[in-house]
Amino acid sequence: MATAKTLTENHFTCVICSEVFTDPATLQCHHTFCKSCLLKYTYTQPEAAQARSIPCPSCRQLTNVTNPDSPVEEWVSQLKPSHVIQGLMDDFGPDTKGVEEHLCSVCTKQGKTTPATSWCSVCDVVYCEGCLQLHNMMPLLCDHEVAHLSDNTKTKVKRRFMCQVHRDEKVNLFCKDCKQAICTICCSIKHRACKDVDTIESMTPLVKEQLTNKIEQLRINMAATNNNITWRKSRIQHVMSNSQDIKDQVMKTRETVMCAILRKEKQLLDAIDKATDEQLRELKADIKSQEIELQMYQQQYEFTANAVTSNCEMDMYAVYESTGETSTQNRDTDNRPAAGRVVLTHDLDKLSKAVDELQLGEVQVVHGVSDPESSPVLHHTTDCKEDGDRKNPSLYDFTVLTADGVKVMVVADYDNKRLKTYYTSNFKSFHNQLLLSNGPWQIAKLSESQIAVSVPDSKEIVTVNVTPDPVLLSTIKTRKEYWTLACLSPSQLAAGTYRQPHSVDILEMRGRILRSINTGVIRSPEYMHVTRNNNLLVSERDVKSLVCVTSEGYAVFTYTPTGVRALTRPRGVTTTSTGDILLVDRRSHKVIQLTESGQFVRDVLTQQDGLKYPDGVCLDADGLLYVTSGRYVKVFKFCRR
């Protein structure tokens, strides 16, 4: 019963109604549905009537009908289930409960539960001993092949291949024209005009071989589809995680804006407090002065009043003489300026407009460069010419890191002997630089905060910490002038040198050579990159090729196109998250996209996109494509057309 249950769940369920098939019908694409469901679906598809065919709800493939001029109901009614589905329905379908439980089908219809002992392969019915005797007594049924049911296995024996039209006739022919198994009567009636009819015995090995091949192809398709499902499930997690990251960025931006507003608010409040304190100081000083003056007046008042009331002329004249020159007039008119009034001046219209125009960011769906329907749009451009540069920058290579949540672009400026970093934090742009002994050529990313840089003219490889400003960690002295550099593992580097048969060395982090490998046609590597499979991609201008080899030196492929697609000067190379390869062709002003196996896909960027003599190429975690062009780094995002 477990087998029947599994088959019922996996093979007998209509994807439209999600129920077990009722009157199943199979289309030419081999998808099966309930006839009633298929009829309802066909009614909802206007293109079906126009094409006079039945569209498959699963794959959209059209199925031709026998009589297109007939009503749609007849289109569907003429469809039959495939032999496989029909066989499974006959063996394990819902109507075979009596068979599975070995109860006589005839007795079951009479309400009895008599155990079945035999099965007629022609009638496809199980019988008890009594009903089998009646079956064998009937002239038309007595020649049917009957098998005894096994009490141990409780399974049916192999069915005889009987004609669906002529139930008593065994299928023994195959019409190749109609691709249909038929009996002799069918051949003589319906297939007389067919030119190629063969026996079932001769066709069976061929059919079995084709079905075996079909099984293998289906297995491959199943594995590929399963991988796609797994990848898309992982993408769901990535999309959800990315969504939360973006929300966190929005909230962080809001906090930054709020901090800026609160900072301005504090500045205004501090200014108000300062102005108020100055006013209060002036007013309190004035009050103190007035209080002293009041005390003086009180003293004079008392002396004068006592002199007048003392009846002593000498005292009165003494006071009079001492105060005679002092003015006793009212001094309400104070010449000192009145204290100022603190006011707040603001332009509400301007403030309201600024708030309306405030943008915390812009939400966009950015597609990857591997999406063939996406096209590049220039996002922004960075000018790497800085004060103190003696020469125009030569930006041969660069990388993009994320240090402490800040996206940092690290640029190797060969002619100015500097590593330059560019990043944005709290709405402000920053740049810094690290002076080296000689010009840096290629950058190998060790982690999100550390890089290794080749300095060939000094026979050095330097390691740098990005904080996000560049800080020199160590200097590795090497025996050779290594130009190209890539990270194989946390403990190994791949370094390329000029004009040697084995032009790539595998180094440990202290610079010791572990082994040397041959990269085929390439003798002087220009750029190098490690793929997700830990293979090496190496480009060279002289042989105008891109070579892919394993880390042991075994060839994977060589890309040397001819004709209009011939490379002019291959330079920087990188890979996408899906394994596609992006190759810079300097003199044709292009970035070319290849498959992981080295097949041409398209020209991603051309001179029409503003490229002029590009060198380095890089992708960041957000799918943005960075390309050096002269003294500039151009950044592109990819959107659907």
KEMARMAR-742694 format. One record per residue (C-alpha): residue in one letter; x, y, z. Coordinates in Angstrom, 3 decimals. Example, Ala and Ser with C-alpha at 12.3 -4.5 7.8 and 13.67 -1.06 7.14 Angstrom:
2
REC   rest          x          y          z
REC      A     12.300     -4.500      7.800
REC      S     13.670     -1.060      7.140
END
This chain:
641
REC   rest          x          y          z
REC      M      0.000      0.000      0.000
REC      A      2.979      2.324      0.563
REC      T      3.929      1.954     -3.104
REC      A      0.426      2.769     -4.239
REC      K      0.295      5.757     -1.911
REC      T      3.638      7.077     -3.186
REC      L      2.610      6.636     -6.803
REC      T     -0.724      8.285     -6.145
REC      E      0.977     11.316     -4.632
REC      N      3.748     11.631     -7.236
REC      H      2.125     10.535    -10.490
REC      F     -1.649     10.803    -10.188
REC      T     -1.962     14.425     -9.051
REC      C     -3.210     17.073    -11.448
REC      V     -1.166     20.265    -11.035
REC      I     -4.237     22.397    -11.805
REC      C     -6.671     21.077     -9.196
REC      S     -4.043     19.345     -6.981
REC      E     -6.288     16.283     -6.804
REC      V     -5.945     12.733     -8.115
REC      F     -6.628     12.560    -11.860
REC      T    -10.221     12.186    -12.970
REC      D    -10.372     11.146    -16.633
REC      P     -6.716     12.029    -17.331
REC      A     -5.563     13.427    -20.684
REC      T     -1.948     13.590    -21.879
REC      L     -0.699     16.343    -24.226
REC      Q      2.011     15.993    -26.868
REC      C      4.555     17.387    -24.370
REC      H      3.729     14.359    -22.140
REC      H      2.185     16.456    -19.366
REC      T     -1.058     15.000    -18.002
REC      F     -4.098     16.795    -16.537
REC      C     -7.739     16.146    -15.714
REC      K     -9.845     16.652    -18.834
REC      S    -12.221     18.957    -16.998
REC      C     -9.319     21.060    -15.664
REC      L     -7.688     21.180    -19.089
REC      L    -10.975     22.241    -20.684
REC      K    -11.442     25.092    -18.172
REC      Y     -7.851     26.225    -18.693
REC      T     -8.174     26.172    -22.495
REC      Y    -11.264     28.385    -22.263
REC      T     -9.184     31.023    -20.438
REC      Q     -6.495     31.154    -23.147
REC      P     -7.478     33.376    -26.117
REC      E     -4.422     32.269    -28.073
REC      A     -5.703     28.676    -28.004
REC      A     -8.642     29.472    -30.271
REC      Q     -6.402     31.530    -32.533
REC      A     -3.779     28.789    -32.812
REC      R     -6.504     26.099    -32.891
REC      S     -4.393     24.074    -30.472
REC      I     -4.383     23.190    -26.783
REC      P     -1.690     25.032    -24.753
REC      C      0.040     23.134    -21.954
REC      P     -0.499     24.826    -18.566
REC      S      2.998     23.736    -17.491
REC      C      5.319     24.387    -20.435
REC      R      3.030     26.351    -22.815
REC      Q      3.775     23.959    -25.709
REC      L      0.861     23.652    -28.130
REC      T     -0.819     20.319    -28.825
REC      N     -2.435     19.891    -32.236
REC      V     -5.965     18.495    -32.241
REC      T     -7.465     16.003    -34.672
REC      N    -10.361     18.213    -35.768
REC      P     -9.625     21.931    -35.186
REC      D    -13.052     22.961    -36.498
REC      S    -14.861     21.053    -33.754
REC      P    -15.782     22.652    -30.394
REC      V    -13.142     22.909    -27.674
REC      E    -14.951     20.214    -25.681
REC      E    -14.238     17.738    -28.449
REC      W    -10.590     18.808    -28.632
REC      V    -10.089     17.741    -25.026
REC      S    -12.311     14.662    -25.178
REC      Q    -10.192     13.221    -28.000
REC      L     -7.088     13.231    -25.770
REC      K     -6.068     10.008    -24.050
REC      P     -3.631      9.380    -21.207
REC      S     -0.197      8.022    -22.090
REC      H      0.445      4.304    -21.870
REC      V      2.627      4.880    -18.803
REC      I     -0.034      6.891    -16.972
REC      Q     -2.733      4.468    -18.045
REC      G     -0.680      1.506    -16.849
REC      L     -0.017      3.148    -13.490
REC      M     -3.687      4.043    -13.156
REC      D     -4.640      0.467    -13.968
REC      D     -2.122     -0.982    -11.541
REC      F     -2.152      1.478     -8.657
REC      G     -4.902      3.976     -9.295
REC      P     -7.800      4.788     -6.981
REC      D    -10.027      2.220     -8.682
REC      T     -7.696     -0.678     -7.826
REC      K     -8.401     -0.755     -4.103
REC      G    -10.148     -4.076     -4.447
REC      V     -7.162     -5.464     -6.353
REC      E     -4.660     -4.254     -3.769
REC      E     -6.742     -5.785     -0.988
REC      H     -7.307     -8.978     -3.089
REC      L    -11.096     -8.819     -2.934
REC      C    -13.138    -10.212     -5.794
REC      S    -14.219     -7.336     -8.007
REC      V    -17.533     -8.993     -8.914
REC      C    -18.417     -9.760     -5.295
REC      T    -17.381     -6.282     -4.202
REC      K    -19.983     -4.775     -6.533
REC      Q    -22.573     -7.030     -4.842
REC      G    -21.543     -5.790     -1.421
REC      K    -19.545     -8.900     -0.545
REC      T    -15.913     -9.155      0.613
REC      T    -14.818    -12.417     -0.949
REC      P    -11.022    -12.901     -1.232
REC      A     -9.783    -12.959     -4.833
REC      T     -7.594    -15.817     -6.035
REC      S     -7.080    -15.070     -9.741
REC      W     -6.659    -12.193    -12.121
REC      C     -7.657    -11.949    -15.796
REC      S     -5.035     -9.972    -17.718
REC      V     -7.525     -9.218    -20.533
REC      C    -10.427     -8.071    -18.363
REC      D     -7.985     -6.612    -15.830
REC      V    -10.252     -7.866    -13.027
REC      V     -9.637    -10.121    -10.007
REC      Y    -12.013    -13.024     -9.271
REC      C    -12.739    -15.424     -6.490
REC      E    -12.992    -19.134     -7.349
REC      G    -16.764    -18.989     -7.934
REC      C    -16.731    -15.919    -10.119
REC      L    -13.731    -17.276    -12.043
REC      Q    -15.731    -20.394    -12.950
REC      L    -18.527    -18.206    -14.312
REC      H    -15.892    -16.171    -16.208
REC      N    -14.420    -19.297    -17.803
REC      M    -17.859    -20.635    -18.804
REC      M    -18.544    -17.640    -21.051
REC      P    -17.438    -18.371    -24.676
REC      L    -15.950    -14.921    -25.292
REC      L    -13.950    -14.984    -22.067
REC      C    -12.832    -18.565    -21.755
REC      D     -9.621    -17.990    -23.770
REC      H     -8.447    -15.101    -21.622
REC      E     -5.122    -15.462    -19.869
REC      V     -5.712    -15.910    -16.137
REC      A     -2.987    -15.737    -13.482
REC      H     -3.178    -16.861     -9.860
REC      L     -2.509    -14.201     -7.231
REC      S      0.363    -14.852     -4.836
REC      D     -0.543    -14.702     -1.173
REC      N      3.064    -13.898     -0.328
REC      T      3.708    -10.943     -2.632
REC      K      0.141     -9.679     -2.989
REC      T      1.113     -8.072     -6.327
REC      K     -0.267     -8.525     -9.800
REC      V      1.570    -10.301    -12.561
REC      K      2.663     -8.500    -15.702
REC      R     -0.266     -7.341    -17.818
REC      R     -0.738     -8.500    -21.351
REC      F     -0.406     -5.713    -23.930
REC      M     -3.983     -5.556    -25.203
REC      C     -5.449     -3.102    -27.703
REC      Q     -7.399     -0.258    -26.111
REC      V     -9.887     -0.258    -29.001
REC      H    -10.234     -3.995    -29.558
REC      R    -10.034     -5.320    -26.043
REC      D     -9.683     -8.941    -27.075
REC      E     -6.827     -8.294    -29.491
REC      K     -3.205     -8.333    -28.424
REC      V     -0.987     -5.472    -29.571
REC      N      1.618     -6.957    -31.884
REC      L      2.403     -4.145    -34.372
REC      F      3.811     -0.626    -34.256
REC      C      2.979      2.106    -36.774
REC      K      6.070      4.275    -37.170
REC      D      4.168      6.889    -39.156
REC      C      1.677      7.457    -36.338
REC      K      4.094      6.429    -33.559
REC      Q      1.433      4.183    -32.095
REC      A      1.283      0.565    -30.901
REC      I     -1.638     -1.215    -32.608
REC      C     -3.273     -4.591    -33.076
REC      T     -3.804     -6.365    -36.387
REC      I     -7.392     -5.116    -36.726
REC      C     -6.312     -1.509    -36.166
REC      C     -3.616     -1.967    -38.808
REC      S     -6.071     -3.256    -41.392
REC      I     -8.697     -0.589    -40.695
REC      K     -7.123      2.690    -39.559
REC      H     -3.518      2.309    -40.714
REC      R     -3.927      0.971    -44.235
REC      A     -2.461      4.151    -45.710
REC      C      0.552      4.110    -43.378
REC      K      3.806      3.147    -45.098
REC      D      5.956      1.965    -42.208
REC      V      4.506     -0.675    -39.850
REC      D      6.745     -3.055    -37.948
REC      T      6.279     -5.801    -35.357
REC      I      6.350     -5.084    -31.646
REC      E      9.144     -7.631    -31.179
REC      S     11.479     -5.800    -33.580
REC      M     10.521     -2.377    -32.243
REC      T     10.832     -3.174    -28.538
REC      P     14.681     -3.011    -28.357
REC      L     14.671      0.313    -30.230
REC      V     11.868      1.725    -28.069
REC      K     13.620      0.518    -24.937
REC      E     16.881      2.128    -26.067
REC      Q     15.152      5.420    -26.832
REC      L     13.344      5.343    -23.492
REC      T     16.609      4.543    -21.724
REC      N     18.184      7.548    -23.407
REC      K     15.118      9.537    -22.439
REC      I     15.522      8.391    -18.847
REC      E     19.148      9.521    -18.850
REC      Q     18.196     12.881    -20.338
REC      L     15.401     13.245    -17.793
REC      R     17.850     12.375    -15.039
REC      I     20.161     15.132    -16.293
REC      N     17.224     17.529    -16.553
REC      M     16.077     16.572    -13.057
REC      A     19.558     17.158    -11.653
REC      A     19.847     20.495    -13.470
REC      T     16.362     21.550    -12.337
REC      N     17.121     20.445     -8.787
REC      N     20.313     22.505     -8.870
REC      N     18.326     25.469    -10.160
REC      I     15.794     25.018     -7.354
REC      T     18.586     24.767     -4.784
REC      W     20.273     27.858     -6.225
REC      R     17.019     29.816     -6.217
REC      K     16.304     28.751     -2.632
REC      S     19.725     30.040     -1.676
REC      R     18.915     33.213     -3.617
REC      I     15.748     33.566     -1.523
REC      Q     17.901     33.603      1.595
REC      H     20.279     36.033     -0.098
REC      V     17.415     38.305     -1.198
REC      M     15.928     38.309      2.310
REC      S     19.333     38.969      3.873
REC      N     20.062     41.681      1.314
REC      S     16.673     43.261      1.996
REC      Q     17.435     43.427      5.702
REC      D     20.901     44.845      4.981
REC      I     19.380     47.582      2.814
REC      K     16.793     48.349      5.499
REC      D     19.617     48.621      8.012
REC      Q     21.393     51.005      5.637
REC      V     18.236     53.142      5.338
REC      M     17.881     53.270      9.126
REC      K     21.575     54.057      9.493
REC      T     21.195     56.847      6.931
REC      R     18.178     58.148      8.824
REC      E     20.199     58.074     12.052
REC      T     23.014     59.957     10.329
REC      V     20.574     62.590      9.055
REC      M     18.945     62.814     12.478
REC      C     22.370     63.206     14.090
REC      A     23.100     66.051     11.669
REC      I     19.737     67.685     12.529
REC      L     20.308     67.192     16.261
REC      R     23.806     68.629     15.878
REC      K     22.388     71.725     14.193
REC      E     19.674     71.903     16.856
REC      K     22.342     71.810     19.573
REC      Q     24.274     74.552     17.806
REC      L     21.163     76.758     17.786
REC      L     20.329     75.956     21.415
REC      D     23.931     76.694     22.453
REC      A     23.794     79.988     20.536
REC      I     20.540     80.880     22.313
REC      D     22.058     79.998     25.699
REC      K     25.181     82.060     24.960
REC      A     23.198     85.110     23.822
REC      T     20.841     84.794     26.803
REC      D     23.766     84.502     29.243
REC      E     25.315     87.679     27.823
REC      Q     21.996     89.533     28.210
REC      L     21.558     88.283     31.761
REC      R     25.116     89.290     32.656
REC      E     24.552     92.831     31.358
REC      L     21.194     93.159     33.122
REC      K     22.553     91.860     36.452
REC      A     25.514     94.248     36.209
REC      D     23.111     97.119     35.583
REC      I     20.979     96.087     38.541
REC      K     24.040     95.997     40.821
REC      S     25.060     99.464     39.660
REC      Q     21.527    100.792     40.249
REC      E     21.395     99.244     43.716
REC      I     24.655    101.030     44.681
REC      E     23.295    104.299     43.329
REC      L     20.042    103.748     45.250
REC      Q     21.973    103.217     48.483
REC      M     23.848    106.460     47.878
REC      Y     20.579    108.348     47.390
REC      Q     19.189    106.854     50.582
REC      Q     22.208    108.037     52.580
REC      Q     21.942    111.539     51.131
REC      Y     18.215    111.545     51.870
REC      E     18.728    110.658     55.517
REC      F     21.494    113.282     56.031
REC      T     19.421    115.989     54.403
REC      A     16.233    115.074     56.271
REC      N     18.027    115.071     59.635
REC      A     19.586    118.448     58.878
REC      V     16.233    119.985     58.035
REC      T     14.489    118.636     61.132
REC      S     17.287    119.235     63.638
REC      N     16.582    123.004     64.075
REC      C     20.323    123.454     64.030
REC      E     21.339    125.979     61.420
REC      M     24.967    124.895     61.521
REC      D     24.095    121.236     60.658
REC      M     21.686    122.359     57.968
REC      Y     24.251    124.626     56.302
REC      A     26.921    121.923     56.598
REC      V     24.769    119.458     54.698
REC      Y     23.737    122.093     52.255
REC      E     27.307    123.027     51.465
REC      S     28.357    119.363     50.981
REC      T     25.498    118.552     48.619
REC      G     25.042    121.792     46.883
REC      E     27.165    120.868     43.931
REC      T     25.626    117.417     43.569
REC      S     22.639    117.237     41.244
REC      T     19.614    115.739     42.883
REC      Q     17.489    115.794     39.765
REC      N     15.705    112.621     38.562
REC      R     18.115    110.387     36.518
REC      D     15.528    108.161     34.871
REC      T     17.101    108.897     31.516
REC      D     19.881    106.286     31.335
REC      N     22.360    106.810     28.551
REC      R     23.384    103.111     28.474
REC      P     21.813    101.097     25.614
REC      A     19.001     98.702     26.498
REC      A     19.827     94.962     26.493
REC      G     19.249     93.243     23.115
REC      R     16.504     90.668     22.471
REC      V     17.321     87.148     21.300
REC      V     15.321     86.150     18.180
REC      L     15.355     83.087     15.873
REC      T     15.459     83.894     12.188
REC      H     14.528     81.084      9.798
REC      D     12.990     80.631      6.359
REC      L     10.154     78.146      6.785
REC      D      9.594     77.883      3.044
REC      K     13.263     77.109      2.434
REC      L     13.314     74.654      5.323
REC      S     10.164     72.911      4.088
REC      K     11.611     72.651      0.583
REC      A     14.865     71.234      1.939
REC      V     12.942     68.594      3.903
REC      D     10.874     67.702      0.836
REC      E     14.016     67.356     -1.271
REC      L     15.820     65.298      1.356
REC      Q     16.702     61.869     -0.073
REC      L     17.826     59.084      2.229
REC      G     18.635     56.980     -0.819
REC      E     17.140     55.320     -3.880
REC      V     15.888     51.732     -4.045
REC      Q     16.616     49.988     -7.340
REC      V     16.671     46.417     -8.609
REC      V     20.198     46.000     -9.960
REC      H     20.751     42.951    -12.158
REC      G     24.056     41.186    -12.529
REC      V     26.291     41.402    -15.564
REC      S     25.602     37.682    -16.152
REC      D     21.963     38.486    -16.932
REC      P     21.920     38.560    -20.768
REC      E     18.915     40.907    -20.761
REC      S     20.674     43.526    -18.649
REC      S     22.564     46.474    -20.063
REC      P     25.144     48.770    -18.404
REC      V     24.303     52.234    -17.103
REC      L     27.039     54.578    -15.868
REC      H     26.618     54.938    -12.110
REC      H     29.449     57.318    -11.239
REC      T     33.045     58.204    -12.123
REC      T     36.017     58.720     -9.791
REC      D     38.908     60.970    -10.831
REC      C     42.122     59.548     -9.337
REC      K     44.290     62.584    -10.105
REC      E     45.352     63.958     -6.710
REC      D     47.384     66.912     -5.464
REC      G     51.006     65.864     -5.276
REC      D     50.869     63.541     -8.298
REC      R     53.865     64.276    -10.477
REC      K     52.457     62.360    -13.423
REC      N     49.077     61.523    -14.799
REC      P     47.798     58.442    -12.912
REC      S     48.441     55.038    -14.504
REC      L     45.677     52.882    -13.038
REC      Y     46.713     49.375    -14.009
REC      D     44.757     47.544    -11.328
REC      F     42.399     48.046     -8.380
REC      T     40.020     46.177     -6.095
REC      V     36.969     46.929     -3.951
REC      L     36.834     45.947     -0.272
REC      T     34.339     46.384      2.554
REC      A     36.252     47.462      5.644
REC      D     34.190     47.973      8.825
REC      G     31.029     48.353      6.768
REC      V     32.585     50.969      4.476
REC      K     33.067     50.186      0.780
REC      V     36.639     51.083     -0.151
REC      M     38.161     51.239     -3.634
REC      V     41.929     50.601     -3.626
REC      V     43.755     51.778     -6.766
REC      A     47.314     50.942     -7.878
REC      D     48.849     54.076     -9.460
REC      Y     52.015     52.758    -11.117
REC      D     53.565     56.003    -12.399
REC      N     53.049     57.881     -9.097
REC      K     54.227     54.885     -6.999
REC      R     51.157     55.039     -4.789
REC      L     48.273     52.998     -3.503
REC      K     45.191     55.200     -3.305
REC      T     41.992     54.535     -1.363
REC      Y     38.587     56.136     -1.976
REC      Y     35.501     55.773      0.213
REC      T     32.414     57.612      1.464
REC      S     31.384     57.845      5.116
REC      N     28.602     59.940      6.664
REC      F     27.893     61.614      3.309
REC      K     31.493     62.762      2.972
REC      S     34.041     61.498      0.448
REC      F     37.552     60.632      1.588
REC      H     40.758     59.578     -0.094
REC      N     44.169     58.633      1.176
REC      Q     47.360     57.211     -0.249
REC      L     50.377     55.093      0.607
REC      L     53.738     55.852     -1.019
REC      L     55.661     52.734     -2.111
REC      S     59.285     52.168     -3.132
REC      N     58.229     51.759     -6.778
REC      G     55.147     51.521     -8.925
REC      P     52.487     48.926     -7.869
REC      W     51.151     46.738    -10.680
REC      Q     48.526     44.201     -9.569
REC      I     46.513     43.794     -6.361
REC      A     45.595     40.409     -4.851
REC      K     42.700     40.483     -2.397
REC      L     43.591     38.471      0.727
REC      S     40.509     39.402      2.784
REC      E     38.030     42.249      3.121
REC      S     40.659     44.274      4.973
REC      Q     43.998     43.059      3.585
REC      I     45.620     43.007      0.147
REC      A     48.932     41.961     -1.381
REC      V     50.475     44.191     -4.064
REC      S     53.210     43.404     -6.575
REC      V     56.010     45.982     -6.849
REC      P     58.060     44.455     -9.693
REC      D     60.726     47.142    -10.130
REC      S     61.812     46.633     -6.503
REC      K     61.339     42.835     -6.559
REC      E     58.837     43.179     -3.731
REC      I     55.390     42.056     -2.715
REC      V     53.877     44.256     -0.008
REC      T     50.907     43.444      2.216
REC      V     48.622     46.311      3.186
REC      N     45.871     46.653      5.768
REC      V     42.872     48.778      4.720
REC      T     41.358     50.528      7.730
REC      P     39.884     52.057      5.345
REC      D     43.082     54.083      4.940
REC      P     46.036     52.055      3.606
REC      V     48.573     50.909      6.231
REC      L     51.714     49.000      5.247
REC      L     51.963     45.650      7.066
REC      S     55.009     43.917      5.552
REC      T     57.408     43.890      2.620
REC      I     58.325     40.547      1.041
REC      K     61.567     40.468     -0.933
REC      T     61.465     38.142     -3.980
REC      R     64.079     36.686     -6.301
REC      K     62.156     37.625     -9.442
REC      E     60.289     40.635    -10.772
REC      Y     56.697     39.532    -10.244
REC      W     54.168     41.627    -12.131
REC      T     50.913     39.692    -11.965
REC      L     49.595     38.553     -8.605
REC      A     46.570     36.553     -7.401
REC      C     45.533     34.874     -4.155
REC      L     45.156     31.079     -4.339
REC      S     44.515     30.565     -0.623
REC      P     45.181     32.352      2.678
REC      S     48.672     30.843      2.618
REC      Q     49.534     30.836     -1.120
REC      L     49.967     33.410     -3.878
REC      A     50.246     32.940     -7.641
REC      A     52.786     35.344     -9.163
REC      G     53.714     35.839    -12.816
REC      T     57.041     36.967    -14.260
REC      Y     58.235     37.862    -17.770
REC      R     59.911     35.787    -20.453
REC      Q     60.135     32.403    -18.777
REC      P     58.790     29.010    -19.945
REC      H     57.231     28.408    -16.544
REC      S     56.015     31.951    -16.122
REC      V     53.842     31.484    -13.013
REC      D     55.214     30.618     -9.577
REC      I     53.179     29.434     -6.617
REC      L     54.549     31.213     -3.546
REC      E     54.057     30.896      0.158
REC      M     53.278     34.126      1.988
REC      R     56.963     34.703      2.843
REC      G     57.897     34.640     -0.863
REC      R     59.404     31.140     -1.077
REC      I     58.661     29.373     -4.401
REC      L     56.676     26.178     -3.863
REC      R     56.422     25.205     -7.549
REC      S     56.408     26.687    -11.034
REC      I     53.750     25.970    -13.667
REC      N     53.497     26.282    -17.435
REC      T     50.613     28.386    -18.747
REC      G     50.874     27.176    -22.337
REC      V     51.248     29.915    -24.930
REC      I     51.732     32.653    -22.352
REC      R     55.317     33.613    -21.531
REC      S     54.804     37.125    -20.109
REC      P     51.583     37.354    -18.077
REC      E     49.918     40.776    -17.984
REC      Y     47.058     40.046    -15.599
REC      M     45.982     37.061    -13.532
REC      H     42.823     36.061    -11.645
REC      V     41.741     33.013     -9.611
REC      T     38.318     31.528    -10.472
REC      R     35.832     30.011     -8.039
REC      N     37.215     26.572     -9.021
REC      N     40.714     27.757     -8.032
REC      N     41.850     27.805    -11.658
REC      L     44.119     30.561    -12.976
REC      L     43.063     32.979    -15.718
REC      V     46.127     34.589    -17.339
REC      S     46.173     37.187    -20.141
REC      E     49.029     38.344    -22.377
REC      R     49.170     41.088    -25.000
REC      D     51.872     39.514    -27.201
REC      V     50.016     36.277    -27.985
REC      K     46.614     38.049    -27.738
REC      S     45.144     35.227    -25.647
REC      L     43.438     34.386    -22.393
REC      V     44.522     31.060    -20.900
REC      C     42.859     29.085    -18.127
REC      V     44.939     26.481    -16.271
REC      T     44.624     24.630    -13.003
REC      S     46.847     25.565    -10.077
REC      E     48.938     22.538    -11.037
REC      G     49.419     23.821    -14.601
REC      Y     46.972     21.594    -16.501
REC      A     45.252     23.344    -19.420
REC      V     41.534     24.077    -19.130
REC      F     41.029     26.269    -22.209
REC      T     42.714     28.907    -24.355
REC      Y     40.685     31.810    -25.744
REC      T     42.302     33.125    -28.934
REC      P     39.500     34.289    -31.238
REC      T     40.146     35.251    -34.844
REC      G     38.491     37.576    -37.341
REC      V     36.450     40.504    -36.059
REC      R     36.551     39.146    -32.509
REC      A     40.331     38.769    -32.400
REC      L     41.839     40.276    -29.260
REC      T     43.969     43.377    -29.696
REC      R     45.553     43.681    -26.246
REC      P     43.968     41.590    -23.471
REC      R     44.433     43.100    -20.017
REC      G     42.421     42.879    -16.785
REC      V     40.284     39.840    -16.051
REC      T     37.774     38.932    -13.335
REC      T     34.831     36.568    -12.798
REC      T     31.215     36.942    -11.713
REC      S     29.455     35.077     -8.909
REC      T     28.038     32.677    -11.527
REC      G     31.489     31.915    -12.974
REC      D     31.279     34.049    -16.118
REC      I     34.541     35.715    -17.190
REC      L     34.999     39.440    -17.869
REC      L     38.065     40.290    -19.976
REC      V     39.351     43.769    -20.865
REC      D     40.592     44.255    -24.444
REC      R     42.460     47.552    -24.216
REC      R     42.920     48.649    -27.832
REC      S     39.392     47.713    -28.894
REC      H     38.060     49.648    -25.858
REC      K     35.935     46.709    -24.706
REC      V     35.013     44.505    -21.763
REC      I     34.132     41.054    -23.104
REC      Q     31.961     38.472    -21.362
REC      L     32.811     34.754    -21.686
REC      T     31.278     31.642    -20.178
REC      E     33.122     29.748    -17.474
REC      S     34.409     27.392    -20.186
REC      G     35.718     30.260    -22.360
REC      Q     32.888     30.721    -24.890
REC      F     32.047     34.207    -26.147
REC      V     28.812     35.674    -24.770
REC      R     28.757     39.398    -25.602
REC      D     30.576     42.707    -25.494
REC      V     29.520     44.069    -22.109
REC      L     31.101     47.526    -22.456
REC      T     32.403     49.313    -25.562
REC      Q     33.744     52.718    -26.525
REC      Q     30.134     53.885    -26.830
REC      D     29.856     53.422    -23.050
REC      G     32.676     55.895    -22.531
REC      L     35.586     53.445    -22.334
REC      K     38.938     54.564    -23.687
REC      Y     41.960     52.289    -23.313
REC      P     40.665     50.372    -20.264
REC      D     43.048     48.282    -18.144
REC      G     41.654     46.905    -14.876
REC      V     38.226     45.420    -14.191
REC      C     36.512     44.517    -10.937
REC      L     33.081     43.589     -9.526
REC      D     31.895     44.482     -6.037
REC      A     29.481     42.599     -3.780
REC      D     26.537     44.686     -5.057
REC      G     27.102     43.682     -8.695
REC      L     28.551     47.038     -9.738
REC      L     31.215     46.815    -12.456
REC      Y     34.353     48.964    -12.094
REC      V     36.674     49.656    -15.051
REC      T     39.756     51.881    -15.230
REC      S     39.838     54.277    -18.172
REC      G     42.810     56.618    -18.189
REC      R     42.956     58.498    -14.868
REC      Y     39.333     57.605    -14.117
REC      V     37.514     54.648    -12.617
REC      K     34.095     54.259    -14.214
REC      V     31.398     52.378    -12.293
REC      F     28.443     50.750    -14.062
REC      K     25.252     49.168    -12.799
REC      F     23.148     46.740    -14.860
REC      C     19.434     47.160    -15.485
REC      R     16.892     45.348    -17.602
REC      R     16.095     46.917    -20.946
END
